[in-house]
């Protein structure tokens, strides 16, 4: 392999300093807590769509410095029931004479079924034809606080 994965982090935001090209990772995500308010207990069986923006930031090294190399990163999430949901795939290029590259993958929204560990699985492949190889797993603990709040608009006589 010409591209080597070094690390990946799940965070709320990353900022690159334009003066020195250093990156700051803000709000690194290890645990996520939400309050789910529903009208009845059956609603807890449904998927919960969370409006949250986050990033997967990865660091890659080019072992063929003198040549341009390309790769594809695939990201999916496994919920506590071991069901895997593919989020997306994206291509990236490390230009010739460049030793390293960071990828910043911005994601909007997250779907949960309940509390537990959600594993973000990062896979890499050099071409579309290659089988993706898992390079890391980023665990995120999700805590869903379930609150039942009956519909107050329905009056009982």
Beta strands, then each sheet from edge to edge (+ up, - down):
strand 1: 3-16
strand 2: 23-28
strand 3: 31-38
strand 4: 48-62
strand 5: 69-78
strand 6: 84-94
strand 7: 100-112
strand 8: 116-125
strand 9: 133-148
sheet 1: 2+ 1- 4+ 7-
sheet 2: 3+ 9+ 8- 5+ 6-
end
